[in-house]
């Protein structure tokens, strides 16, 4: 699909709200380039041969930010998105105010919250098994994970979203809403 201008859609939301699903949809249907904050962390964990579990991801995030600044990952992704020649860019996993400082300076950046109720999100996290420690997680443990350092700032980020997408319905409903969202900002 050809567009007249670059659109950068940044997705925020609580764990398992559907951010990865959204990124995959835009990538598959529209050829969007996707950037994910956790990719940086996973790459580093791979390099030092550590498992991709939630604890290791959080520790890596905290170490990088403590050493190089709270905004180091945001600067990196904003720079990558700005330099990318694709007309449709998706940034997934925005969770800190420092993340949106740099991204919001990019032309045509739109912060979008994707939300779903806790039981729906819990069911998704168990089914997707993205991290090895998710498969056997109880609902109580899942809710406790929301109190981790990487999750605590998400509600504040959400309060700055220009758009809000409900992901409690069917995949078809979500895709229709995603098509409408993109169409709104491409014109």
Residue pairs with C-beta under 8 A, 6 or more apart in sequence:
1 30
1 31
1 88
2 87
3 87
3 88
3 186
4 186
5 87
5 107
5 108
5 186
6 86
6 87
6 88
6 89
6 107
6 108
7 87
7 88
7 89
7 108
7 110
7 182
7 185
7 186
8 81
8 89
8 90
8 91
8 103
8 106
8 108
8 109
8 110
9 26
9 88
9 89
9 90
9 91
9 110
9 112
9 181
9 182
9 185
10 90
10 91
10 94
10 100
10 103
10 109
10 110
10 111
10 112
11 19
11 22
11 23
11 90
11 91
11 92
11 93
11 94
11 112
11 113
11 114
12 19
12 93
12 94
12 95
12 111
12 112
12 113
12 114
12 154
12 157
12 158
12 161
13 19
13 113
13 114
13 115
13 116
13 154
13 158
13 167
14 115
14 121
14 146
14 151
14 154
15 121
15 125
15 142
15 145
15 146
15 151
16 116
16 121
16 122
16 124
16 125
16 128
17 114
17 115
17 116
17 121
17 167
18 114
18 116
18 124
18 167
18 174
19 92
19 93
19 114
20 36
20 92
20 128
20 130
21 167
21 171
21 174
22 90
22 92
22 114
22 165
22 174
22 178
23 32
23 34
23 36
23 90
23 92
24 34
25 174
25 175
25 178
26 32
26 34
26 88
26 90
26 178
26 182
27 33
27 34
27 90
29 175
30 88
30 182
31 86
31 88
32 86
32 88
32 89
32 90
33 81
33 84
33 86
33 88
33 89
33 90
34 89
34 90
34 91
34 92
35 77
35 80
35 81
35 89
35 90
35 91
35 92
36 91
36 92
36 93
37 73
37 77
37 91
37 92
37 93
37 94
37 95
37 99
38 57
38 93
40 64
40 73
40 76
40 77
41 57
41 60
41 61
41 64
42 52
42 57
44 60
44 64
45 51
45 52
45 56
45 57
45 60
46 52
50 56
51 132
52 131
52 132
53 131
53 132
53 133
54 131
54 133
54 134
54 145
54 148
55 133
57 131
57 150
58 148
58 149
58 150
61 73
61 149
61 150
62 149
64 72
64 73
65 72
65 73
70 96
70 98
71 98
71 99
71 101
71 102
73 99
74 96
74 98
74 99
74 100
74 101
74 102
74 103
75 102
77 91
77 99
77 102
77 103
78 102
78 103
78 105
78 106
81 89
81 91
81 103
81 106
82 106
88 182
91 103
94 100
94 103
94 111
94 157
95 150
95 151
95 153
95 154
95 157
96 153
96 157
97 153
97 156
97 157
97 160
99 157
100 111
100 157
100 160
103 109
103 111
104 111
108 185
110 162
110 163
110 185
111 157
111 160
111 161
111 162
111 163
112 161
112 162
112 163
112 164
112 165
112 181
113 158
113 161
113 163
113 164
113 165
114 164
114 165
114 167
115 158
115 164
115 165
115 166
115 167
115 168
116 124
116 166
116 167
116 168
117 168
118 139
118 142
118 143
119 139
120 167
120 168
121 142
122 137
122 139
122 142
125 134
125 137
125 142
126 134
126 135
126 137
128 134
129 135
137 145
145 151
163 181
165 174
165 177
165 178
165 181
166 177
167 174
